[in-house]
Amino acid sequence: MAAGKRPAAGPRSPAAMAQWRKKKGLRKRRGAASQARDSDSEDGDFEIQAEDDARAGKLGPGRPLPTFPTSECTSDVESDTREMVRAQNKKKKKSGGFQSMGFSYPVFRGIMKKGYKVPTPIQRKTIPVILDGKDVVAMARTGSGKTACFLLPMFERLKTRSAQSGARALVLSPTRELALQTMKFTKELGKFTGLKTALILGGDKMEDQFAALHENPDIIIATPGRLVHVAVEMGLKLQSVEYVVFDEADRLFEMGFAEQLQEIIGRLPGGHQTVLFSATLPKLLVEFARAGLTEPVLIRLDVDAKLNEQLKTSFLLVREDAKAAVLLHLLRSVVRPQDQTVVFVATKHHAEYLTELLAAQQVSCAHIYSALDQTARKINLAKFTHGKCSALIVTDLAARGLDIPLLDNVINYSFPAKGKLFLHRVGRVARAGRSGTAYSLVAPDEVPYLLDLHLFLGRSLTLARPHEEPSGAGTDGVLGRVPQSVVDDEDCGLRSTLEASLELRSLGRVADNAQQQYMRSRPAPSPESIKRAKELDVAGLGLHPLFSSRFEEGELRRLRLVDGIRSYRARSTIFEINASSRDLSSQVMRAKRQKDRKAIASFQQGRKEQQERQKALAGPSLRCPAPQEEQPGKEEDGGENVELVFTEVSGQKRQRPPPHRGAKRRREEAQQRDQEFYVPYRPKDFDSERGLSVGGVGGAFEQQVAGAVLDLMGDEAQNLTRGQQQLKWDRKKKRFVGQSGQEDKKKIKTESGRYISSSYKRDLYQKWKQKQKIDDRDSEEEGTFDRRGPPRRGGKRGRGPAGASQPPAPGAPAGRVRSELKTKQQILKQRRRAQKMRFLQRGGLKQLSGRNRRRVRELQQGAFGRGAPSRKGKMRKRM
Ligand SMILES: Nc1ncnc2c1ncn2[C@@H]1O[C@H](COP(=O)(O)OP(=O)(O)OP(=O)(O)O)[C@@H](O)[C@H]1O
């Protein structure tokens, strides 16, 4: 009986009624969430309302409907039943399980097999809308189950394997690893649908991909670059695609993939359904205009709480050159020995160097980066996921989408330059209800990025208290320093390892150079964060609570001493050192100090006030848990700004005097806001949306403005031939390059009329077909291709996928020539013949006749008794 259903009218046993009442009582006590969960039957069978069954007259009162019709049944019946279930569930608004979504049985079975009992919030929100056929742009935080959101409706739409030509669904992923993972999910969740999937990834053999597409898959999962390559080679029109998914859509739409996406979208038919998913999507849908969305529904969850509650974050302030030592300490002493950790680094050179360095220190690890061979990438990832090594060192290639079960920690060796990259990186842990920790090593020059991140998250950054033991408030979200003793201990071991290995030293040098390049190329932090970072007194920061075991008195004393030395300001200038009071330089300095004593006093006063303001500051992105202690050596050193004095003495550019007190007060008053009438010129979510923006540079307004520019040149450029297109002088390359700043490479025109790099067309497909002896007619029969063929450099088109309407190739004999390529039947016949040949060559005939002879003997014995004399005549003949 369906959970909680009153037994239908008719004779009821008292026991059944008592059971029903008991259930009803129980249900009343439960909350709304658990009611939703109840609606999913535990055993995976669909159940239907008793009243409905009774009305239908097919089932006994309250009896469950055993299963949905399987895919063999006619789709009419299936859709009727689904409608029935939907209607029923709509009546019962409480139900919010997978069952209420009206999936067909094969899809539902896949969900149950995967072990999903209750849909996640984003699944509950998006699946019904996608099932209704609407275009959807959806955002929810990492690990919230977005993959199932687009796969389940896709299975439901495609239903079952179709003989219809061409793929009907296309899933685009930004990285190969993510595409592989989506393939895995597709196989698991769509296990009972029988749909065929082809994986088109860069780095894999193109020949295998041609073969996969020749098998007429229902779904194509691809990375954009390789899909365009295959599509151009094969002349794939993708006209049968009804459902397109842009997974990690913001990444796909960020620069880099623009050309490929335009080409793919240009090949899609009108009226297809498009869904976009990511953990970081802006609310400005105009940024996805290129995706060809039609009246899209925007669903954004977790806009405010972007980080998972189960995720703990720690920010460690370390010098760049001490990062390796701190990383080693974290892996050895902070994370548990059984933990699995992913380390994000800036470049592949860092990945190589750190892998070797850690291996030399007996920390087992593997690495992945985009330039690594695809097979090595797969092997290294498998090594890590199977627990063969405890750390995986990766570049941002692995930041998105990777779902590594049982992953515990993420370490940001290099701090991400963008807030949303941080979200994706740390989103590898604390997935699907699990907990996890993210440690971030922050070099002093990365502090502005840290402040940018907190602006983006809308969270406050907590600073560790200086020279004090932590109050036990926890380590979450705290920025603190690493004890010098930790750095020294680990650094000692690392130095001796480096001294012993020439290879490691050269890898280290390469990594250092790469770091310089990376720092030059990373996007700049926002100006306000740079300003705040300058105001932030990082030298006065306390030890991170993570190292509480190191908070011995000795360590704190040492820290105080080091800080004292760091902030020491000499009372006298360099001209007065070792100079007697009669020396000219000393006299000049004293006279100067005397003359400027007012200015010096006011400067000191201003500085003090600034420090006090900073302490009291509890803004959205910066908060001190307690007033900071006064820095030793700072209070009475006079703090004379030597630079200022010297500029004044030498009569150079005059520093602006500190503002007059009255002017200051007036300015402060002007800054006070009347909350009743104050209208901010920026929306509240400005920083957050700026971080999510796909366009990259500038805020949302800047982008809107940029988008509103009427680009007459752009239109004109389209009418120009390639030779006429405007070129501009590249000073670095010392030659003319195309409008986009790209070198004017050789281009070919595609079916969709766009120009793409000629490297996409190398006639690999034709060669493969010749090798496989595939007739073009077969390609057409198999229906993978459009009737129009692939573009040829010489304007030639073959038969088969190329279509018969094309002009013959120059030099080809006129009229229809009998193709030398074999038909499907001929290939099958040839295969059978080859099989037979192999059989004969193996001596199969001899074996067969021997077996026959033995059988005859056995039969003879069975029929006539052992050693019976052979009979002549009819009986023997029959035998
Ligand atoms: N309804 C569900 N019940 C239980 N587990 C689920 C459910 N949906 C998804 N999961 C599991 O949650 C994990 C994360 O899912 P998925 O990879 O789809 O997340 P995501 O939102 O796509 O993450 P990312 O943004 O990082 O790509 C997976 O292990 C998946 O099997």
The ligand as a Gaussian input file, in Angstrom:
#p B3LYP/6-31G(d) Opt

LIG

0 1
 N       19.766000      13.087000      -5.101000
 C       20.956000      12.715000      -4.683000
 N       21.087000      11.953000      -3.596000
 C       22.317000      11.570000      -3.162000
 N       23.470000      11.891000      -3.755000
 C       23.409000      12.648000      -4.852000
 C       22.153000      13.098000      -5.384000
 N       22.410000      13.827000      -6.483000
 C       23.752000      13.829000      -6.652000
 N       24.353000      13.126000      -5.678000
 C       25.808000      12.890000      -5.514000
 O       26.405000      14.132000      -5.159000
 C       27.720000      14.199000      -5.668000
 C       27.923000      15.515000      -6.394000
 O       27.117000      15.536000      -7.549000
 P       27.528000      16.323000      -8.865000
 O       28.898000      15.940000      -9.289000
 O       26.436000      16.188000      -9.822000
 O       27.583000      17.799000      -8.264000
 P       27.713000      19.169000      -9.049000
 O       26.686000      20.062000      -8.480000
 O       27.676000      18.914000     -10.509000
 O       29.142000      19.645000      -8.591000
 P       30.145000      20.627000      -9.365000
 O       29.547000      21.970000      -9.343000
 O       31.383000      20.544000      -8.580000
 O       30.290000      20.084000     -10.744000
 C       27.902000      13.006000      -6.586000
 O       28.682000      12.040000      -5.924000
 C       26.499000      12.498000      -6.811000
 O       26.479000      11.098000      -7.012000

